[in-house]
Amino acid sequence: MNRTVPLYAYDGELIEHATEKRIARLEKLGLVRVVRHRKGHLNRAVFHRRPGDAAPGKLTDYVGTQYSFPQRLGDGHVCWRLRSLGGGRSETDLAPDSVRPIFLNVLLECMAKA
């Protein structure tokens, strides 16, 4: 049975699991960088970046902005603090009128029907 190995794009995205034979062929053509275990067996293969490939995205492109974060209180305790959607520093008006419709639309799309 031929073992399969993960094959990644240059930016770290998993493309597929390929056979060791296919990985060897891609390595011979100079298309991939092979990562081996210290014992010698194949761990993974990563495609080289080619001219014309788009730049890899940042993690924040996928994760987005964090709207809650830990805040250390004066007595040493830690609690979660919400960040204002409008970008201001208000602790009472977290969803100003200008962004409230967008926030409510996202909230309604996330809710499951009963």
CORJORA-V587096 format. One record per helix or strand of 3 or more residues. SS is the DSSP state (@ for helix, = for strand). FROM is the first residue (numbers start at 0). LEN is the number of residues. Records with the same first field share a line. If there is no record, write none. Layout:
# CORJORA-V587096
SS->FROM-LEN, FROM-LEN
This chain:
# CORJORA-V587096
=->3-5, 13-6, 31-5, 41-6, 67-5, 77-5
@->19-9, 58-5, 96-14
